[in-house]
Amino acid sequence: MEKSILPSIPAKRYFTIGEVSDLCGVKPHVLRYWEQEFTQLRPMKRRGNRRYYQHHEVLMIRRIRDLLYDQGFTISGARNKLQELVQHERDKRRLSGDLLDDGLHDEEDFEYLSESDASEANVSSSSPLQANDETLHGLRKELTQIRDLLSESV
């Protein structure tokens, strides 16, 4: 199926279901159905059960729409894919937080962390994740050198 071009999302705090419908190219009844199927969609409800979506929910709806309409996922498959993406983002944040933590002091610690994360993700050595790990490894080295320089000057 050909991807349609969606309008840009205005800089607003809340969007009505009609606005989200226009921004995402999905009818309001479909949005209400997706709320039941995807736990990540929890619009705020006010007066008379009117829904108000936030920016991140509009982005999530666009991602769901892409998975279902453009990539051909089933509802169940899209739900699983979104859970994988959320877990991947959590892992990335955890990994970047660990890199800045003083808990890792030498290169072996970092290599062990990278290998265990790659094996958990079940990825091959030629994946983009490996390139990302190499970039993080370089950053880790630089941060360690900076920390050592700063500790010498104190």
ZIMORA-V487709 format. One line per field, one symbol per residue. burial: 1 if it has 9 or more other ideal C-beta (glycine too) atoms within 8 Angstrom, else 0. A space follows every 50 residues. Layout:
# ZIMORA-V487709
burial->???
This chain:
# ZIMORA-V487709
burial->00000000000000111011101101000011011001001011000001 11111011111111111101001000111011001101001000110110 00010000111011001100100000001100100110111011000000 0000
